[in-house]
Amino acid sequence: MFTKLLITAAIVAVMFWLAKRKRQPAAAKPLPSTAAVTLQRLAPLFAIVVLLLSAAWMGYGWQQDQQLLLVTVTSAQGEVAEYQVKKGQLQGRRLVTVDGLQVELSQLDRVEVAPLDSQQ
């Protein structure tokens, strides 16, 4: 979330900077130095790299949230129930199964979480 905020702020700052530069009259513009020209050419490349890295980070987070887990719940009475849950849908003592079943666990329930691939 913080990354999205930084990217948005950077894009807004660049747009304001470009708009300010375009409003200056042509006679008032000094000749740019070679360093300034290099920076102007590298700025779009930098923006593209930042956007690609953010997309990769978000894609990795989404992929991790889609990992299937096998949650085994043993109640205080000894009853055992198994649920398939996506990693992103497991929040503490509350979970939502792949089938859409919402389960809230008590403090007395014993919970075991394992990746689904290791069970096969």
C-alpha positions in Angstrom: 0.0 0.0 0.0 2.8 2.4 0.9 4.5 1.6 -2.5 1.4 2.6 -4.3 1.3 5.9 -2.4 5.0 6.6 -3.3 4.4 5.8 -7.0 1.4 8.0 -7.2 3.2 10.9 -5.5 6.2 10.5 -7.9 3.9 10.5 -10.9 2.0 13.6 -9.7 5.3 15.4 -9.0 6.7 14.6 -12.5 3.5 15.8 -14.1 3.6 19.1 -12.2 7.2 19.5 -13.1 6.5 18.9 -16.8 3.6 21.3 -16.8 5.7 24.0 -15.2 8.4 23.6 -17.8 6.0 23.8 -20.7 4.5 27.0 -19.4 7.8 28.9 -19.6 8.3 31.1 -22.6 10.9 29.8 -25.2 13.1 32.9 -24.8 13.5 32.4 -21.1 14.7 28.8 -21.4 18.5 28.4 -21.0 20.4 25.9 -23.0 20.3 22.6 -21.1 23.6 21.0 -20.0 24.6 17.5 -20.9 23.8 16.3 -17.4 20.3 17.7 -17.6 19.7 16.1 -21.1 20.9 12.7 -19.7 18.6 13.0 -16.7 15.7 13.9 -19.0 16.3 10.8 -21.1 16.7 8.6 -18.0 13.6 9.8 -16.2 11.0 7.9 -18.3 13.2 4.8 -18.1 13.3 5.1 -14.3 9.5 5.6 -14.1 9.1 2.4 -16.2 11.4 0.4 -14.0 9.6 1.5 -10.9 6.2 0.6 -12.4 7.5 -2.8 -13.5 9.0 -3.5 -10.0 5.7 -2.5 -8.3 3.7 -4.7 -10.6 6.1 -7.6 -10.0 5.8 -7.0 -6.2 2.0 -6.9 -6.4 2.0 -10.0 -8.6 4.2 -11.9 -6.1 1.9 -10.9 -3.2 -1.1 -12.0 -5.1 0.5 -15.3 -6.0 1.4 -15.9 -2.3 -2.2 -15.2 -1.3 -3.4 -17.8 -3.8 -1.4 -20.6 -2.2 -3.6 -23.5 -1.0 -3.3 -24.6 2.6 -4.8 -27.6 4.4 -6.1 -26.4 7.8 -6.8 -29.2 10.3 -8.9 -28.1 13.2 -9.3 -30.4 16.3 -12.0 -29.2 18.7 -11.9 -29.6 22.5 -14.2 -32.7 22.1 -11.7 -34.4 19.8 -13.6 -33.8 16.5 -11.3 -33.3 13.5 -12.2 -31.1 10.5 -10.1 -30.3 7.5 -10.5 -27.3 5.3 -8.8 -26.1 2.1 -8.0 -22.4 2.5 -6.2 -19.9 0.3 -3.4 -18.2 2.3 -4.9 -14.8 1.8 -8.2 -16.0 3.4 -6.5 -17.1 6.7 -6.7 -14.4 9.3 -5.9 -15.5 12.8 -8.8 -17.5 14.1 -11.0 -16.7 11.2 -10.9 -18.3 7.7 -12.8 -18.6 4.5 -12.6 -21.9 2.7 -12.2 -22.4 -1.0 -15.9 -23.3 -1.2 -16.8 -20.0 0.5 -17.6 -21.4 4.0 -16.7 -18.8 6.7 -15.3 -20.5 9.8 -14.5 -18.8 13.1 -12.5 -20.9 15.5 -12.6 -20.8 19.3 -9.6 -20.4 21.5 -9.9 -24.0 22.5 -9.6 -25.4 19.0 -6.2 -26.8 18.0 -5.2 -25.6 14.5 -2.6 -27.1 12.2 -1.7 -25.4 8.9 0.2 -27.1 6.2 0.7 -26.5 2.5 -1.7 -28.6 0.4 1.1 -29.9 -1.9 3.0 -31.6 1.0 0.0 -33.8 1.7 0.1 -35.6 -1.6 
